[in-house]
Structures are given as C-alpha cells and as structure tokens.
Amino acid sequence: MGTLAGNLIMKHNHNDFPSDVYIVFEALNAQVVLQESLVKERAVTMTEFLKTEMIGKIIRAIILPPYIREQYIFDSYKIMIRAQNAHAYVNAAFLINVERPSLKIQNARICFGGISPGFIHATEIEEFMKGKQLYDSQVITKIFSIASSTFIADSASSNGSPEYRQKLAFGLLYKTILKNTPERLIPQRLLSGGEILKRPLSSGKQVYESIPENFPVHQPIEKYEGLKQTAGEATYANDIPIAVNQLWAAFVTAKHVGATIASIDTSAAFKLPGVVAFLTFKDIPGKNTISGDEPMFFLENEELFVSGAIKFYHQPIGVIVAESNATANMAAELVKITYDGVGSEVFPTLHDVLKSSRSDRINHTVKSLIENLNIENNYDVCGIGKLDLGLQYHFFLEPHTAAVIPFEGGLEVYATTQWMDLLQGVLTELLDMKNNEIQVKVRRLGGGFGGKGTRNSFAACAASLAALKLNRPVRFVQSIESMMNVLGKRWAFHCQYEFYVKHTGKIVALRSEFYEDAGYQSNESPMGHTVLVSKNCYEFTDNYKLDGYMVLTDSPSNTPCRGPGSVEGIAMIENIIEHISFETGLDPIDVRKANLIPGHKMEQMLIYFIQSTDYKMRKQKVKIFNENNRWRKKGLGIAIMEYHIGYFGQFPATVAIYHRDGTVIISHGGIEMGQGMNTKIAQLASLELGIPVDMIRFEGSNTVNGANSMVTGGSIGSETLCYVYIFRLLHICFIKFIYILGGA
C-alpha cells in the first residue's frame, strides 16, 4: 500500500477496493508493464490488469502516455470522510481532449470509483461528448440527463447512501466543467463552484486574567509532565518492564446474539506454540462481574464473561493466555464456538428498536410534570423537528491496558483506569480476595474522556483472573478492534420536538421527547444530566413538556463520554433555537436573547461578546458573500452554554516533605490523564509552602495513598484535589507554626 504497485495489487486482489491510484491511471490510459520472466514482459491496460493472473509476475513499470497541456483537460478528485487516512466515498478522474480553437471535444475518459464495483467508465457520456462543445449549456444539460440514468450507485457500500454518492459524482463532473470553462462564459455567481476548497491555517487565542500576588497560582507555566511527554519519556501502563515469565491475554468473543453456548473447541488454538490457557466464567473463583457496588452507576450486574444468553455481538466468552500478544490474538480467532438457539431478532441500534413494536425495550425514565401543552392561540409560529446524535467511540491514544503481577499472595494491577477504587472493588468480588490484597496503580493515562471510568474493568479483570490462576504476570493490551467491538460508547441520542413561539422568537410552549441508547443494560445512565442541562440558560414557563426514554439494544452497555448527558441536552435545545430562527427569519442570536432567563449572567456576557467580536458587521459581510456566490457559502454563529459543576465524592492526599533538602513529593487519588491536574496542584503547593515549583514531584496514583478515591471525571477532579490540598497544606503549616511556638 505504500507504493503505486502495492496499491494496484490491492485493487487487483480486491476489486471493490476504492483505489485512487487506479482511477487516475485508468483516466490517463496508463499501461502496466508485467515482468513474467527474466526475458519476457508485456504491457496491459488497467482494465486488463484486473483480469490478469498475477502468480509468477511482478509489476515492473507503469507507462503514462504523453499529453500536450494545451489540448487536454485533466482533473482528479477524492471525496472522503476526513482529510487524511481515509478511503473515498467517491473518487473521480477526467481526461478530455479539446480541439483548439473550436473547443470541440475529440474524446473523453470519464472515470469514477465508489459508484458500484463494476462502474468505472461513464461510457455513454464519453460517447455523447465526442464532437460536442463542452461549454454549450444544452450539451451540459444532456450530459447530466445521461448521468441521471447511468450513475446507479449500489447500496452495498458502507460509504454513504446511494443517493449521496450519486450526487457526489454529479458534483465532481460539474466542478470540472466549471473549472475549465472560460470565465467570460460563466456568470460571476457560479465561478466558486469550480474552485478547490482551500483550508487556510486556523488560529485562535484565549486571554486569561493573571493575579501576580497569587503566583505561581494563576501564572501561565509549563505543564508539569509536558517535556517528558513530548520527549516520549513519560511512562504509561504498558511501559511497565516485561517479566521473564509474563503472559499475554486476548478475548474470545461471541458471534450470535440471543444464542447460548453449546460447546467450545479450543483444540486448534492450543496447537499454536505458546498458548498456555483458556479461561471462562467457570474459572472465576468469585462473582462473574465487572460492575461495582455503586448504585448511582450500576443498576444491574454486568458480566465479565457470558454465562447464559449472549447479549451482543463480540461479547467476551473467555480469555486466551499465551506467551506473546500476537499468539494470544491469533489463538483467540481459532477458538470454535457452537451455539444453541441461534436466530432471534436482533436490535443493534436505537432506531431498530423505535421502528419495531418492542415496547418492552423502551423505558419511560424521565416523565414530564404536565400531561399536555396549553397552546390555544397565543403563538405566531410553530414547527416540528428531530435531532440524531450517534454513538461515539472515545478514541484515546492509549488503549485499555492492564499489567498484573502476582506478589506475596496478592496482585499488583497496573491499569488504565479513571476509577481505582471501583476496579479494586470489582477485582475483590471477581477473585474472592480482600481489598488489601489488591493494589491498583496508575501513573497517568493517555486520555480517558469517561471511557476508562468503568470499561477498563474488562481487560483488568481478565488479566487479573489469568494471573491469579496461573501465578504468572499477565498483560492485556486491547487492540482498537477489540475495544470498539467489546466496549460501550457514548449513548446514541434521538429527539423529536415541537415548538410554539411569538414573532419575537420567544418560546411559549415546547414539547420534547428524547431517546437514549443504553446498550443491553441500563447502567451508567446520563439521562438525569440530559434533563438538568436541557433548559440551558433559557426561561421556560410551565408549558414545557419533556419526556426521556431509555432504549435497550443488542449492543455493548454504553458508558459516559466527555460531557455525558450535557452534550445531548445542550445540543437538543440549541438545535431547537436554530430551528426557531429558521422558521421566524430572525438572527439566531436574537432568538437566544429573547429566551434568556431575565438577569442571567449570560445576558451581560452575550452583549459584550457580540460587541467585542464585531459580530453584526461580520454577519453582514457573510450575507453579501453568500448572495454573490451560488456554490460556496460562509457562515457565522454563536452558541451559548451553561454547564452545572457539581462537586462530589472524596480524594485522599499525601504530602511528604524531606528534611534534608526541603523537597516535596505528592501523591493523591486522582488520575492525571492530560487535563493538567498535577500542574494545578504543584502551583497550589508552591504557593502554600513557599517553595519553587521545581522542588515538587509527583508519585503515581495508587490504592494505598489514594485509598477509597472517587472516579476522576465530571470536570471536577483537579479543583477538588486542589481543595483537598489546601486543607492538607494548611495542616502542615499549622504544625510548623506550633513547632515554632514550642521552640520559642
């Protein structure tokens, strides 16, 4: 894949591969030179290449015909989901031979990828274009008439709907025509449609008030771990040195939802050299669980390994343990599972449930205080709409990892968790051990975003079970495929609403029903927070009916993800505000101002922000630009948000001051995961103790110095720990004061 030949061979072996290289070479009428022996070679067209048996042959060269710039138009495009490292939804390349000065088309090669596996050349358009004036409006109309009947996108591709991909193909052909048409023949409003979108460098700046008398608190300083992370010296769970007798783990997962397991055949897996053990729920000495005893988070038990009916595709059945990571993962794929009861209807997504008659999967969790809206005739404009937010994978750079080392009858667990106390408690239940026999240690995380609050328990519990059973160190580093298959994501969200407003944009009545995808269990629900923030900064009368429904699907139990509930609640009401703006014709900012709670701080902030950003002047410039450009548009918007910070739970804190040089080491129950927790604590300790920041060092978090700690989450971890350290440091200073008095 890193070479032209490698890319073409991928296309040869997998004709459905959307190769950009192949489409470009096909449009350019390139030939592939195949070396068949030391003395024999032959050149084939790109189409012939796909049908050629390549065993015993190599690609020696690619021949590109020469083209005179003045006589040919060539363009190629790739439309993809992101700017890099992504397959194309649709790719295209066009080579058009134009006679000068008549501008008649001699021949054309119009090539597309992503329409359907067998569609490459738009042959009917190629034939029609011969002898035609490319810039004749009637010719262009006919071209797209032909395209409408011949560009038939298939529904097998996962890269966008057929209608979307068909329109992309139309757009790319139209863009090429616009781009190469003399400007004198095109209205000024249409010119931007032929240009390639330019992405200028983005920049931004935030200005914070500093209070010098509180330095180093409030002082902009380098992040505590910044240089070590930049240099690659900062250590994470998988950097723990590998023991001589260490083993590696990988999940064996289920492939039939609703079925039960009839038998497990591991014989093929154990034929691989280095495979040591396979463990299932039957090998668990305690309770088959990865959920803890936190009633706010866990309403029901979540199993580590399947013991009955399979709840979702890729639910863990057991864990393979081997002498290398590669062997463990390979062996896991060789385990053969026989199922009973296969064939029940599967509901993998929220919308699958909503389309069905399975009301037993829909729980009316949040009930409105009113039965019906009082509408009457006190409104000027009304509207209905919906909003969908899909599942979201956390995409942290560091995978879920656990390195477990047996020691003196206990276990040391180096884990990627945001919640050490929960993991420790889960392990005691799973392994039937005491809390003081299990030490959980976390130096730092490579990102968390809520995804490592509870989901790390899968890897950590599986590795710990294997380590206990085999009395050997076991490491489990989940692959990205395993994480995306086995672990939950942000709860998907669907909302249906209707609003009634005055001509000023003031809401007089609002009904909203929202549905959130729990996965197969109702644990870790964000619905309460969705309700809490759903009003944002806006004033609502009692004429607001809000109902929330939890939907159970055949998918992994979902989990918090960066602002759980608040993202959905804010998105819901802000989408409604934008919809009201569209229906009333008002500026969205005026609709927001019309609905703000009287006297709310946001009102004052909004006025200042509008003035300081020249919002109105810039909005007028955007309007003029959009009026003058048919195909390219600009936009400018302001969104507002009120986030409720709620402090809860507890964090232990330890401060050690060494008598020889006065240096300080700090340990706490919080988890540093990139948010700068240790930096803030270092600044505070420096201020309170009167020492430079560089005299302070941090020890990794663990369940000894950080015993009984709550989860680090909710955007409160750093500030809560700073509050803890104020009291700890004040106590130290008090002891120092008493000592001085005693000495006096």
RASUL-V218569 format. One record per residue. N is the residue number from 1. RES is the residue in one small letter. PSI is psi in radians with two decimals (none if undefined). Layout:
# RASUL-V218569
[[N:RES:PSI] [N:RES:PSI]]
This chain:
# RASUL-V218569
[[1:m:-0.32] [2:g:0.01] [3:t:2.87] [4:l:-0.78] [5:a:-0.70] [6:g:-0.70] [7:n:-0.74] [8:l:-0.64] [9:i:-0.66] [10:m:-0.75] [11:k:-0.69] [12:h:-0.79] [13:n:-0.46] [14:h:1.59] [15:n:-0.38] [16:d:-0.06] [17:f:2.20] [18:p:1.18] [19:s:2.11] [20:d:-0.65] [21:v:-0.80] [22:y:-0.78] [23:i:-0.75] [24:v:-0.83] [25:f:-0.63] [26:e:-0.72] [27:a:-0.62] [28:l:0.01] [29:n:0.70] [30:a:2.81] [31:q:2.57] [32:v:2.19] [33:v:2.05] [34:l:2.20] [35:q:2.02] [36:e:-0.39] [37:s:-3.06] [38:l:-0.48] [39:v:-0.12] [40:k:2.26] [41:e:2.77] [42:r:2.67] [43:a:2.35] [44:v:2.72] [45:t:2.93] [46:m:-0.69] [47:t:-0.75] [48:e:-0.61] [49:f:-0.72] [50:l:-0.44] [51:k:-0.04] [52:t:2.33] [53:e:2.13] [54:m:0.02] [55:i:2.21] [56:g:0.18] [57:k:2.70] [58:i:2.73] [59:i:1.99] [60:r:-0.61] [61:a:2.88] [62:i:2.19] [63:i:2.15] [64:l:2.12] [65:p:2.57] [66:p:2.46] [67:y:2.42] [68:i:2.15] [69:r:-0.75] [70:e:-0.32] [71:q:-0.11] [72:y:2.55] [73:i:2.22] [74:f:2.30] [75:d:2.57] [76:s:2.61] [77:y:2.68] [78:k:2.05] [79:i:2.08] [80:m:2.97] [81:i:-0.44] [82:r:2.99] [83:a:-0.41] [84:q:2.75] [85:n:0.92] [86:a:2.53] [87:h:2.78] [88:a:2.47] [89:y:-0.93] [90:v:2.36] [91:n:2.75] [92:a:2.67] [93:a:2.39] [94:f:2.26] [95:l:2.02] [96:i:2.14] [97:n:1.99] [98:v:2.22] [99:e:2.38] [100:r:2.49] [101:p:0.12] [102:s:-0.33] [103:l:0.45] [104:k:2.54] [105:i:2.16] [106:q:-0.83] [107:n:2.90] [108:a:2.55] [109:r:1.88] [110:i:1.86] [111:c:2.43] [112:f:2.60] [113:g:2.66] [114:g:-0.03] [115:i:-1.01] [116:s:2.77] [117:p:-0.58] [118:g:-0.04] [119:f:2.00] [120:i:-0.96] [121:h:2.33] [122:a:1.30] [123:t:-0.68] [124:e:-0.67] [125:i:-0.71] [126:e:-0.75] [127:e:-0.73] [128:f:-0.62] [129:m:-0.37] [130:k:2.21] [131:g:0.00] [132:k:2.76] [133:q:2.05] [134:l:-0.54] [135:y:0.25] [136:d:2.18] [137:s:-0.61] [138:q:-0.64] [139:v:-0.77] [140:i:-0.74] [141:t:-0.75] [142:k:-0.66] [143:i:-0.79] [144:f:-0.38] [145:s:-0.75] [146:i:-0.74] [147:a:-0.67] [148:s:-0.57] [149:s:-0.24] [150:t:-0.42] [151:f:1.38] [152:i:1.75] [153:a:2.46] [154:d:2.86] [155:s:0.05] [156:a:-0.49] [157:s:2.51] [158:s:-0.03] [159:n:1.21] [160:g:2.76] [161:s:2.78] [162:p:-0.72] [163:e:-0.72] [164:y:-0.81] [165:r:-0.60] [166:q:-0.75] [167:k:-0.59] [168:l:-0.77] [169:a:-0.77] [170:f:-0.81] [171:g:-0.68] [172:l:-0.69] [173:l:-0.73] [174:y:-0.69] [175:k:-0.74] [176:t:-0.75] [177:i:-0.80] [178:l:-0.78] [179:k:-0.62] [180:n:0.05] [181:t:2.34] [182:p:2.39] [183:e:-0.51] [184:r:-0.30] [185:l:-0.03] [186:i:2.35] [187:p:2.51] [188:q:-0.61] [189:r:-0.39] [190:l:-0.21] [191:l:-0.67] [192:s:-0.34] [193:g:-0.38] [194:g:-0.12] [195:e:2.58] [196:i:2.35] [197:l:2.18] [198:k:2.41] [199:r:1.59] [200:p:2.84] [201:l:2.24] [202:s:2.60] [203:s:2.75] [204:g:2.85] [205:k:2.37] [206:q:2.40] [207:v:2.17] [208:y:2.52] [209:e:2.33] [210:s:2.51] [211:i:1.67] [212:p:-0.61] [213:e:-0.27] [214:n:0.05] [215:f:2.49] [216:p:-0.14] [217:v:2.43] [218:h:-0.15] [219:q:2.29] [220:p:1.98] [221:i:2.90] [222:e:2.44] [223:k:2.43] [224:y:-0.83] [225:e:0.10] [226:g:-0.89] [227:l:-0.70] [228:k:-0.69] [229:q:-0.71] [230:t:-0.65] [231:a:-0.11] [232:g:0.30] [233:e:-0.30] [234:a:2.36] [235:t:2.57] [236:y:-3.13] [237:a:-0.69] [238:n:0.00] [239:d:-0.04] [240:i:2.28] [241:p:2.46] [242:i:2.20] [243:a:2.73] [244:v:-0.69] [245:n:0.41] [246:q:2.57] [247:l:2.85] [248:w:2.68] [249:a:2.68] [250:a:2.54] [251:f:2.49] [252:v:2.22] [253:t:2.80] [254:a:2.66] [255:k:0.09] [256:h:1.87] [257:v:2.39] [258:g:-0.27] [259:a:2.99] [260:t:2.85] [261:i:2.12] [262:a:-0.77] [263:s:2.75] [264:i:2.15] [265:d:1.92] [266:t:0.14] [267:s:-0.74] [268:a:-0.65] [269:a:-0.73] [270:f:-0.15] [271:k:-0.33] [272:l:2.30] [273:p:2.31] [274:g:-0.13] [275:v:2.25] [276:v:-0.75] [277:a:2.78] [278:f:2.17] [279:l:2.48] [280:t:-2.98] [281:f:-0.42] [282:k:-0.33] [283:d:-0.01] [284:i:2.14] [285:p:-0.40] [286:g:-2.24] [287:k:2.36] [288:n:1.55] [289:t:2.65] [290:i:0.11] [291:s:2.62] [292:g:-2.93] [293:d:0.72] [294:e:1.72] [295:p:-0.40] [296:m:-0.41] [297:f:-0.64] [298:f:1.95] [299:l:-0.33] [300:e:2.81] [301:n:2.39] [302:e:2.15] [303:e:2.59] [304:l:-0.88] [305:f:2.56] [306:v:2.29] [307:s:-0.20] [308:g:-2.20] [309:a:2.45] [310:i:2.25] [311:k:-0.50] [312:f:2.75] [313:y:2.25] [314:h:0.38] [315:q:2.34] [316:p:2.29] [317:i:-0.63] [318:g:-3.02] [319:v:2.30] [320:i:2.38] [321:v:2.25] [322:a:3.08] [323:e:-0.11] [324:s:2.77] [325:n:-0.77] [326:a:-0.73] [327:t:-0.73] [328:a:-0.80] [329:n:-0.65] [330:m:-0.75] [331:a:-0.63] [332:a:-0.61] [333:e:-0.31] [334:l:-0.18] [335:v:2.23] [336:k:2.21] [337:i:2.32] [338:t:2.36] [339:y:2.66] [340:d:2.53] [341:g:0.51] [342:v:2.46] [343:g:0.04] [344:s:2.69] [345:e:2.40] [346:v:2.41] [347:f:1.46] [348:p:-0.41] [349:t:2.87] [350:l:-0.76] [351:h:-0.50] [352:d:-0.67] [353:v:-0.78] [354:l:-0.54] [355:k:-0.28] [356:s:-3.09] [357:s:0.32] [358:r:1.30] [359:s:-0.35] [360:d:-0.28] [361:r:-0.03] [362:i:1.96] [363:n:2.15] [364:h:1.50] [365:t:-0.72] [366:v:2.02] [367:k:2.31] [368:s:2.66] [369:l:-0.23] [370:i:2.62] [371:e:-0.80] [372:n:2.70] [373:l:2.54] [374:n:1.65] [375:i:-0.99] [376:e:-2.30] [377:n:0.54] [378:n:0.52] [379:y:2.80] [380:d:-0.57] [381:v:2.49] [382:c:2.88] [383:g:2.78] [384:i:2.68] [385:g:-3.10] [386:k:2.82] [387:l:2.34] [388:d:2.28] [389:l:2.17] [390:g:3.10] [391:l:2.63] [392:q:2.08] [393:y:2.56] [394:h:-0.53] [395:f:0.78] [396:f:2.65] [397:l:-0.58] [398:e:2.17] [399:p:2.92] [400:h:2.20] [401:t:2.54] [402:a:2.23] [403:a:1.99] [404:v:2.25] [405:i:2.06] [406:p:2.42] [407:f:2.22] [408:e:0.81] [409:g:0.03] [410:g:-2.98] [411:l:2.34] [412:e:2.14] [413:v:1.87] [414:y:1.90] [415:a:2.73] [416:t:1.30] [417:t:2.56] [418:q:-0.06] [419:w:1.47] [420:m:-0.74] [421:d:-0.73] [422:l:-0.84] [423:l:-0.73] [424:q:-0.77] [425:g:-0.71] [426:v:-0.74] [427:l:-0.64] [428:t:-0.67] [429:e:-0.77] [430:l:-0.76] [431:l:-0.02] [432:d:0.88] [433:m:2.99] [434:k:2.72] [435:n:-0.68] [436:n:-0.01] [437:e:-0.08] [438:i:2.10] [439:q:2.13] [440:v:2.31] [441:k:2.36] [442:v:1.98] [443:r:-0.91] [444:r:2.91] [445:l:2.59] [446:g:1.02] [447:g:2.52] [448:g:-1.04] [449:f:0.44] [450:g:-0.36] [451:g:-0.24] [452:k:0.29] [453:g:-0.90] [454:t:-0.38] [455:r:-0.34] [456:n:-0.29] [457:s:-0.51] [458:f:-0.99] [459:a:-0.77] [460:a:-0.70] [461:c:-0.73] [462:a:-0.78] [463:a:-0.69] [464:s:-0.70] [465:l:-0.79] [466:a:-0.72] [467:a:-0.70] [468:l:-0.77] [469:k:-0.69] [470:l:-0.18] [471:n:0.73] [472:r:2.64] [473:p:2.42] [474:v:2.36] [475:r:2.39] [476:f:1.96] [477:v:1.82] [478:q:2.38] [479:s:2.84] [480:i:-0.58] [481:e:-0.77] [482:s:-0.75] [483:m:-0.74] [484:m:-0.49] [485:n:-0.74] [486:v:-0.59] [487:l:2.64] [488:g:2.92] [489:k:-3.01] [490:r:2.45] [491:w:2.16] [492:a:2.70] [493:f:2.37] [494:h:2.33] [495:c:2.41] [496:q:2.32] [497:y:2.82] [498:e:2.47] [499:f:2.72] [500:y:2.13] [501:v:2.79] [502:k:2.94] [503:h:-0.29] [504:t:-0.15] [505:g:-0.08] [506:k:2.21] [507:i:2.24] [508:v:-0.36] [509:a:2.47] [510:l:2.29] [511:r:2.30] [512:s:2.28] [513:e:2.18] [514:f:2.59] [515:y:2.35] [516:e:2.42] [517:d:1.92] [518:a:-0.33] [519:g:-2.65] [520:y:-0.08] [521:q:2.87] [522:s:0.27] [523:n:2.71] [524:e:0.79] [525:s:2.32] [526:p:0.12] [527:m:-0.62] [528:g:-0.70] [529:h:-0.57] [530:t:-0.79] [531:v:-0.75] [532:l:-0.73] [533:v:-0.03] [534:s:-0.32] [535:k:-0.25] [536:n:-2.27] [537:c:0.26] [538:y:2.64] [539:e:2.18] [540:f:2.45] [541:t:-3.03] [542:d:-0.03] [543:n:0.81] [544:y:1.98] [545:k:1.99] [546:l:2.14] [547:d:2.36] [548:g:2.45] [549:y:2.29] [550:m:2.24] [551:v:2.22] [552:l:2.19] [553:t:2.95] [554:d:1.14] [555:s:2.90] [556:p:2.58] [557:s:2.12] [558:n:2.93] [559:t:2.85] [560:p:2.54] [561:c:2.01] [562:r:1.66] [563:g:0.83] [564:p:2.29] [565:g:-0.82] [566:s:-0.68] [567:v:-0.81] [568:e:-0.78] [569:g:-0.79] [570:i:-0.77] [571:a:-0.67] [572:m:-0.92] [573:i:-0.61] [574:e:-0.59] [575:n:-0.68] [576:i:-0.74] [577:i:-0.78] [578:e:-0.67] [579:h:-0.73] [580:i:-0.73] [581:s:-0.76] [582:f:-0.75] [583:e:-0.58] [584:t:-0.30] [585:g:0.19] [586:l:2.73] [587:d:2.34] [588:p:-0.57] [589:i:-0.54] [590:d:-0.61] [591:v:-0.71] [592:r:-0.79] [593:k:-0.62] [594:a:-0.38] [595:n:0.05] [596:l:2.57] [597:i:2.22] [598:p:2.29] [599:g:0.02] [600:h:2.49] [601:k:-0.50] [602:m:-0.55] [603:e:-0.82] [604:q:-0.74] [605:m:-0.68] [606:l:-0.74] [607:i:-0.79] [608:y:-0.74] [609:f:-0.75] [610:i:-0.73] [611:q:-0.77] [612:s:-0.36] [613:t:0.06] [614:d:0.74] [615:y:-0.83] [616:k:-0.72] [617:m:-0.76] [618:r:-0.60] [619:k:-0.66] [620:q:-0.68] [621:k:-0.69] [622:v:-0.73] [623:k:-0.78] [624:i:-0.74] [625:f:-0.80] [626:n:-0.60] [627:e:-0.51] [628:n:-0.01] [629:n:2.05] [630:r:-0.63] [631:w:-0.37] [632:r:2.34] [633:k:2.67] [634:k:2.83] [635:g:2.72] [636:l:2.21] [637:g:2.81] [638:i:2.26] [639:a:2.51] [640:i:2.70] [641:m:2.43] [642:e:2.09] [643:y:2.22] [644:h:1.99] [645:i:2.14] [646:g:2.02] [647:y:2.36] [648:f:2.91] [649:g:-2.85] [650:q:2.65] [651:f:2.19] [652:p:2.76] [653:a:2.46] [654:t:2.33] [655:v:2.12] [656:a:2.23] [657:i:2.13] [658:y:2.27] [659:h:-0.38] [660:r:-0.81] [661:d:0.01] [662:g:0.11] [663:t:2.78] [664:v:2.44] [665:i:2.42] [666:i:2.43] [667:s:2.55] [668:h:3.06] [669:g:0.06] [670:g:2.93] [671:i:2.07] [672:e:2.09] [673:m:0.57] [674:g:-0.19] [675:q:-0.13] [676:g:0.42] [677:m:-0.86] [678:n:-0.54] [679:t:-0.80] [680:k:-0.74] [681:i:-0.70] [682:a:-0.71] [683:q:-0.77] [684:l:-0.80] [685:a:-0.67] [686:s:-0.76] [687:l:-0.83] [688:e:-0.62] [689:l:-0.21] [690:g:0.62] [691:i:2.76] [692:p:2.69] [693:v:-0.59] [694:d:-0.04] [695:m:0.04] [696:i:2.36] [697:r:2.68] [698:f:2.38] [699:e:2.60] [700:g:2.74] [701:s:2.56] [702:n:2.99] [703:t:0.25] [704:v:-1.14] [705:n:-0.41] [706:g:0.64] [707:a:2.45] [708:n:0.42] [709:s:2.63] [710:m:3.08] [711:v:2.47] [712:t:1.84] [713:g:-3.14] [714:g:0.26] [715:s:0.47] [716:i:-0.07] [717:g:-0.88] [718:s:-0.83] [719:e:-0.66] [720:t:-0.76] [721:l:-0.64] [722:c:-0.67] [723:y:-0.73] [724:v:-0.78] [725:y:-0.46] [726:i:-0.81] [727:f:-0.67] [728:r:-0.77] [729:l:-0.63] [730:l:-0.65] [731:h:-0.75] [732:i:-0.79] [733:c:-0.60] [734:f:-0.77] [735:i:-0.72] [736:k:-0.71] [737:f:-0.76] [738:i:-0.68] [739:y:-0.75] [740:i:-0.76] [741:l:-0.71] [742:g:-0.67] [743:g:-0.54] [744:a:none]]
